[in-house]
Amino acid sequence: MKKIFAFLVLTTSTALSVLVFAGMPVIDGANLINNKISHIATIAKWVENIAQLKAQITQLKEQVSIQGQLRNWTGNPADVAKLLSLGILSENDLMRDYGLSRNDIARATQSLDTLSRTDGNTYRSVYVPDLNGGVVAHDPLTYRRHALLDARTDNTRTVTDQTRARERELQEEIALTLSELRGGSTDAQVQKLTAKLIVLNGQLSQIETTRRRQVDEVILQKIANDNRRETEQLAAAELASKDGYIANQRVSAFIRSINPRKHAR
């Protein structure tokens, strides 16, 4: 057996030597196999990278699809905002003033107008002539407080009428918004309409506060007038007491000056 194996080795070596010396090319089979394995590994790596890229693209498509579905369900807030009617809640409406301010009322009020005021024939005019038919020269400062009270009362009535008209507008808008809210098809639209209702109800509350504030102005003016009248009455009583004492001193001095001997005893 050993002789046979040695013969095969010798024969193979001899054949290779003959081929080499004959000029024929020699092929390295092991190197070819390694190159093929490396090439296959590179292709496999590329296949894996392409598969990962496809998976990422598929995932992005799914995310875009989900966002589109959410947008269809919730609605586009920008589009919803365009559909809502917000004209009744413009900046001018939100910053609207009713009636006149305290300073405007004070500047416009004429003190003696209160004497001829009848308030729709509710009162009788007290601006009447004297027995000779002459005009009585009333002191404007005396009637100033009463004229201001009349002016604030008139202003409160004006504010009440203006706010009542505005209140009707807001109530109509609230009714319309509630109808739209019941038919809201998307979450964004419902949220927008709900926010609008909150603002509308806030406006109603503000109007009621404005109206009460004007009533408070009338009450405060009446309280100020009553307090001033009590102050003047007290001051007048003190002044009368002091004037009585001074008058008594003057009378006593005058009597002493008439009969100085009698008072000298």
PyMOL commands that set and color helices and strands:
alter all, ss='L'
color gray80, all
select helices_A, chain A and resi 2-21+29-74+77-83+87-89+91-94+102-108+111-116+140-182+187-258+260-264
alter helices_A, ss='H'
color red, helices_A
deselect
rebuild
show_as cartoon
